[in-house]
Amino acid sequence: MKQALLIIDVQQGLVEGNSEEQGVFEKEKLIQNINIVIERAINEKVQIVFIRDLDVSNGEGPGFQIHKDINVPSTAVIFDKAATNSFYGTPLNEYLHDQTIEHLVIMGCKTEHCIDTAVRTATVNHYDVTLVGDGHSTSDSEILSAEQIILHHNKTLHGHYNVDNFSIVRNANEELFKPVHNQYR
């Protein structure tokens, strides 16, 4: 089964925050887990795809770039998006189909927006998804803490399905590139 690691919106300005918006919850842990999974993906020869949001830092400068502490391999593919949905208006779905990808491992920011949307859209587009439960983050909302948002989405998205394809949640220390979806079918 061909797989890809999809890392969404881990941009300097979003992760660290700025004068208008707070940084994400447990950013050091997030970056550490992303780097662990990137290293595993490289070792397993799994394609790595980064998505950047054009709304972050107005799509320019250091704040728009992938966080400086994330080890971006030279073989990684980078797509920019203008919407919450990583699949909308980008070549992502076509690229994944051309690469015959069947399983996506998803990490990044922000949990309730771009991560949730990517997981759900991926299942509709016939991918099995593994969301890295300790590999996505967000900031506090007016109603819930970032930690509550993350825990809620990990619970909600574990077992989320669209008939044939679905998502499960596993942590960075697990064998993410050995999908276990068939154990649940």
Stockholm file with secondary structure:
# STOCKHOLM 1.0

chainA/1-185         MKQALLIIDVQQGLVEGNSEEQGVFEKEKLIQNINIVIERAINEKVQIVFIRDLDVSNGEGPGFQIHKDINVPSTAVIFDKAATNSFYGTPLNEYLHDQTIEHLVIMGCKTEHCIDTAVRTATVNHYDVTLVGDGHSTSDSEILSAEQIILHHNKTLHGHYNVDNFSIVRNANEELFKPVHNQYR
#=GR chainA/1-185 SS CCEEEEEECCBHHHHHBCSSSBCCTTHHHHHHHHHHHHHHHHHTTCEEEEEEETTGGGGCHHHHSBCTTSCCCTTCEEEEESSSSTTTTSSHHHHHHHTTCCEEEEEEECIIIIIHHHHHHHHHTTCEEEEEEEEEECCCCSSSCHHHHHHHHHHHHTTCEETTEEEEEECTTSCTTSCCGGGTC
#=GC SS_cons         CCEEEEEECCBHHHHHBCSSSBCCTTHHHHHHHHHHHHHHHHHTTCEEEEEEETTGGGGCHHHHSBCTTSCCCTTCEEEEESSSSTTTTSSHHHHHHHTTCCEEEEEEECIIIIIHHHHHHHHHTTCEEEEEEEEEECCCCSSSCHHHHHHHHHHHHTTCEETTEEEEEECTTSCTTSCCGGGTC
//
